[in-house]
Amino acid sequence: MSAGHVLAHGIGGRSDLPVPLWLAQYGAVAALVVSFAVLGMFWRTPRLEGAAGDGRPLPDTLQRFADARATRVGLRALGLLMFVVTVLVATLGPNNSGANPAPTWVYVWFWVGLVPASLLLGPVWRLLNPLRTVSAGLAWLAGDPHHERARPMPPRLGYWPAAVALVTFAWLELVYPYRDEPYTVLVFLVLYVWVQLVAAFRYGPAWYARGDGFEVYSTLVASLCPIGRRTDGRLGLRNPLAGLAALRPAPGLLAVICALLGSTAFDGLSRTRWWTDLTLDTGPVESTVLGTAGLLGAIGVVAVTYTAAIRAAERYRRVRPAAAGGVGNPEVPLSWQFAHSLVPILIGYTIAHYFSLLVFQGQAGYILASDPLQKGWDLFGTADWKMNLVLVSTSAIALIQVGAIVTGHVLGVVTAHDRAVATFRGRDMLRGQYLLLTTMVFYTLSGIALLVGT
């Protein structure tokens, strides 16, 4: 099979599960309930709070390489080069994702690949981000290399710009009828860069840590990376869950997580038979309206169920001395303090839904790269290659998908429990989590059902 369109988000279905659907769901729920019971018996004090700065330091050679100026400059140059090449190929190549690699590079290599890259290496997009490089160049040309004219960002703005950016990209990827056309990718990139550069001109490079949806996404996933900064500034191996616990509450952070989790759930919903029948005879306008409503509805379900569970726990909270970052501080909304427990679930959903896309459609990225402009070239010797659709068996994919969802939810239960131990007292440590556990069970059942397209 040759490289094709980017629209086929997954390969495999219900029949590929090695066990019946109901058994997979029951097993997943049992794993959550048992984990919760064990934690309640043996995890009575916080073990993750404040532990992110500990860990075994990396070897000096690796430390020097990671912090070297040449490494940082090289990564900036690489990020800028990748962006320029993508724009040029989207502009000059054919307007067909079956022949132009730009959509695969953006939707698969970048968007999907950002998760494993950040999970294993840390916030890599912060180092590669071409927008930071362009902003620095423009500031230098404007005679303000240190961004002294930039205004501080309003604290209430928080991560809300990133949430809007991510919902916009999710709409483009999952709803817009012509999303796989290279010209669509080009227009999005141009508009996104323009908005980001204007905002960075006003607020300085600090904008990207809160306003660039992709950098925020990478940093969020990187909170679970086993490599992180110690309190002495060195890189070290750490407990990934401790890094996640160090994620500080802020306005809009919950919106970012709900947007990512809800959009992934809608991706699963959009591939069910029910959704296919619903949109079968609709035109582009009608399907866009239905898709937009479905996307916002999925995000809304995640936000409402999580918020309802947390509000039910509010009555169990007792005033504790404020800890670093607002943990235990009654002035910080409880929904912000437990938002980090959704991050492992988000990562598990992402791996489950997009693993096969990365493995199979990702091959088109280097196959089409040999002749990106359809000039008869064979730059890398891959022009005649075909997709290998037996690279990973469908049973293996199904196991990875279900395993990712279950693992994500179990880690979510662990992180929520550790935060509850730091927030509640006595028997309230468990009672305050009951509805949140119920919500996670609902996410698990729904996630597996949507995964197999029922």
N, C-alpha and C positions, 0 to 999 in steps of 0.2 A: 504493500500500500504506500502510495506517495504521500508527501506532506500535504495536508489538507487544511480545512478551515479550523479556526480556533474555537468554534462554538460547541464542539463536543467536549463538555467539561469532565466527563468521567467514563470509564469503561468498566462494566460489571453491573450486576443487578442482584435481585433477591435470590435468584437461583444459584448464585455463586457463593452464598453463605454456607460454610461447612456445617452449620446447625440450623434448625428452624428459626424463623424470625422471633417467635415468642420465647424460645429458649435463650437466644442472645439477649433479649431485653430483660428477661428475668435474671439471668446471670449478671448483667450489668448492674441492675438494681440491688441485687444481693451483695455485690462488691461494695457498693456505696454504704449500705446499711451496716454491714459487718465492719467496714472501716470506721464508720462513725461510732459504733459501739466500742471498738477497741480503743479508739482515741479517748472516748469518755472515761474509760477505766484507767488508762495508763499515761495519758498526756494531760497533766494537771497544772503545769506551769508553762509560761511562754518560752519557747526554745528558738524561735526565729527572729523575734524582735531585736534589733540592734546587732545581729550577728553577721550582717552583710559585709562589714569591714574586716572580718577575720578571714582566715584561710591561709593556705600554704603559698608563699610567694613563688612566682615562676622563676626559672633560671635567669641569671643575670644577662646572658647572651640574648635570650628571647625578649627580656625586658628592654634592653637597649635598642633592639631592632624595632620593637613596637613603638617606642617613644622617639625614635630618631626623626629628625626633621625631613630627611630624605624619604623616609617611609610615608610620612604625612603628605608631603608634596607629591610623591608618586601616586598615592591614592586619589588625591584631588585631581591630578591630571588624568588618571584612568576614568574617574567618574565623568569628567567633562568630555573626554573622548567618546565614551559610550553614548552619552546624550547626543552629541553632535552627529555621530554616525547614525543613530536611530532616526533623528530628524531628517537627515539627508536621504536615507533610504525610504522613509515614509513619503518624502516629497518627490523624489525622482523615480522611485520604483513603480511598478504596476499597482493599480488600486484594487488589489485582490490578495487576500490573506493566504491563498493557496500558492502564491508565487512570491509574495513580498514578506520577508521575515519580521518586519517591524511590529506587527500586532503580536506575534509570538514572543518577541523580545520583551514587549511591555506587559502583556497579560500573563505570560507564563514565566519567563526567565526572571523578570523583575518582580512582579506582584506576588507570584507564588513562591519564587525562590528567595524572596526577602525573609520569609519565616525561618526556613532551616539555616540560612546564613546568619541571621541575627541570633538564633537560638544557640548556635555553635560558636560564633565568633564575637558576639556582642553587638552593640549599636553601629553596625558597619555603614549604614547609610549616612550617618552623621559625618563619617570620614570621607565617603565618596560623593556626597551630595553636590552636584554641579551648581545648584542654586547658590550655595555658600561661596563657591569659587567666583561665579559671575558677580555676586553682590560685592565681594571684596575688590574685584577689578573695577567695578563701577564707582565704588567709594573712593578708590585711589585716583581715578580719573577726575572725580569731583573735588579732589583736594581734601577729602575727609577720610583718610585711611583708617583712623581709629574710631570712626562712627560717632564723633563727638556731637554731631547735630541730631542724632537719633533720640527719640523720646522713649521713656520707659513704658513698657506695656501695662495697661490697666490690669490690676490683679484679678478683677472680676471676669476679664476676658478668658483667662485660663486656657483650656484646651478646646474651647468651642470652635475656633476657626478650623482646627484639625478635624473635628467631628464633621463639620460641614464639608470639608474637602473629601473626606473618606466616603460620605454618603453620596456625594456627586460622582466620585469614581465608581462606586458600586452600582449606581444607576446606569452609568455609561456601560459598564461591563455586563450587567445582568438584564437590563431593560431595553436600552436603545436598540432599535431594530437593525441599524447599520453599524453596530459596534465593532465588527471585525474588519471594516474597511480601513486601509492605511490612512486615508485622508481624514477619517474620523479621529484616529489616534493623533494625527498631526495637529488638527485643530485643538484637541484637548490639551496637548503638550504646550502649544503656543499660548493658549489662554491661561493655563495653570501657571506657567512660568511668569507671564506678565503680572498676574495677580500677586504672586509670591514676591516678585522683585519690588513691586510698588509697596507692599506691606513692609518688606525688609528695609526699604529706603526710609520709611517712617519710624520704624521701631528698632532698626539695627539687626545684626545677626541673631540676637536672642529670639527674634520672631520664629525662626525655623524650629526651635525646640518645642514650640507650642502651636505654631500655625501651619507648618508643613505636615500634612497628613501622613505622608510616607515616612518621614523621619520620626514622627511620633509613634507610628506603628512599629517601626524597627526598634526603637528604644523600649517600647512596651514589651515586645517579645523578648528583647535582650535582658529584661529583668530576670528571666529564668535561665540565663546563660551561666554555665559553671565557672566562667572567667569574669572577674570583676575587679574593681579598684578596692584595695584595702584602705584602712584609715591612714596608713603612712604614705599613700599615693601610689604604691606599687601594684602591679597586676598580680592577682593570685587566684588559686583554685578555691572555690567557695561552695557552700551548699546552695544550689539554685533556688530553693524555696526561701532561703534567707534573703537572697537578692530580690525576690518577689515581695517579701514582707517590707523591704526598704522602699517600695514604691509609695511616694507620699501623696495623700489626698489633695485634690485641687479641683476647682470648678471646671466642668466639662470633661473630666477624665472618664467619668461613668458614661457620658454620652458617647465618647470614642469607643469604649468597650462594647456598649450596646449596639452601636452602629456596625461594628465589625462582626459581632456574634449574630446579630439579626440578619445582616446581608448574607452571611454564609448559610444560615437557615433558609433564607429565601432561595438561594441557589439550589438547595436540595428540594424545596417545594416546587420550584419551576420545572424540575425534571420528573415530577410524579405524573402518573397517568391522569390523576384528577385535574391537575393544572393544564396538561396537554389537551384534554377534552374541553376545558373551559375556554381556551384561547385558540381552538382549532380553526374556527371559521371567522376569526377576527382579522381586520386589516391592520396596517401598521399603527394607525392612530389609536384604535381600540386596544390593541395589544400593549401599546405604550402606557395608556391610562391604567389598564389592569395591572401591568407590571409595576408601575409606580406605586399604586395602591398596595399591591402585595409586598413590595419592598418595605415601604413605610410601616405597613401593618406588622410585618415580621419583627422589625426593629422595635415597634411599639409593644409587642407581646413580651419581648425580652425585658424591656424597661419596666413595664407595668408589673410583671410577675416578680422581678427582683425587688423592686421598690416596695411592693405589698409585703413581701416576706420580711424585709428589713424593718418596715414600719411596725409590723407585729412584734418585732424584737425590741423595739424602743422601750416598752414598759419594763423590760428586765434590766435595762442599763442602770447602773449606779454610778454616781460621780466618782471618778478616779483622778489622781493627779495627772495633769497633762504630760504626755510623753512626747518624744521627739517626733516631729512631723504631724502632730495632732492625734496620734493614737491614744485613745482613752480620754480625749478632751471632749467634754459634753457640748462644746460650742461647734465642733466639727460634725456635720451630719453623719449619722451612722452608715448611711448608704455609700458615702465616700470612703469610709474606713474599711468596708468589706468589699469594695469594688475589685480589689486585686485578686480576690478568690475566683473571679470569673475569667481571669487571664489564662490559666491552664485549660479551662473549658474551651475558650476561644481557640487556643492553639490546637487542641485535640480535634475540634470541628474542622479547622482549616486543613490539617494534615489528612483527615478522613475524606474531605470533599475534593481536595485538589492533588492528592498524591499521584493518582493515575494520570491526571492532566500533565503534571510535570514530567513523569516518566515517558509518556507516549508523545503528546503534542510538543513537549520540550525538544524532541529530536528534530522537529521542523526548523528550530532556530538555527542549528548549525548546518542542516541540509540545504536550506534556502540561502544561507549566508554566502555560499560559494558563487551564487549568481543573483545578487539582491536586486539588480536593476534589469534583469532579463536581457543581458547583452551577449549571452552565449559564453560567459566566463565559467571558470572552475577554480576559483581562488584557493580553496582549501581541499580540493579533491573529493568533495562530498556531493557534487551536483547530481550524480546519478544514484545516490543512496536512497533507500526506501525506509519507511518507518518499520521498526521491529516491534510488532504487536504481540510477540510472545516473550518479550524481555522479562516480564513478570507475569506469573499466572494469575488468573482471576481469583482463585481461592486465596492466594497470598495477599492480593489486594484487599479482599474482603476481611481477612484477618487483621491486616494493618489498620483498616478503616475502623472496625469495631474496637480494636485494641486502643487506638488513639482516642476515641471518644471515652471509653471507660477509664483509661489512664488520666485523661484530662479532668474528668469529674472527680476521681479519687484524690488527685492532687488539689483540686478545688476544695474538697471537704477538709483536707489536712490544713490548708492555709486559712480557711475560714475558722476552723477550730482553734488554731493557735491565736488568731486575732480575738476570738471570743474569750479565750482564757485571759487575755490581756485587757479585755473590756468589761466582762461581766464578773459576777462573784458567786461563789457557792454553787447551788443547784441551778442557778440562772445561766451558768456557762453552757449547759446542755439545753435548757428550755428555750433559751434565746436563739438556738440554731434549728429548732424543729421545722419551722416553716421554710427556712432557707434550704434545709436538706430536702424537704418535699419539692421545692422548686427545682433543685438539681436533679432529682429523680424524674421530674417532668421533662427537663431538658434532655436527659439521657434517653428516655423512651421515645421522645419526639425525634431526637437526633438520629437514632438508629433506624426508625421508621422512614424518615425522610431520606436517609442514606441509601436505602435499598429501593426507593421509588415506589412505595406503596400508596 
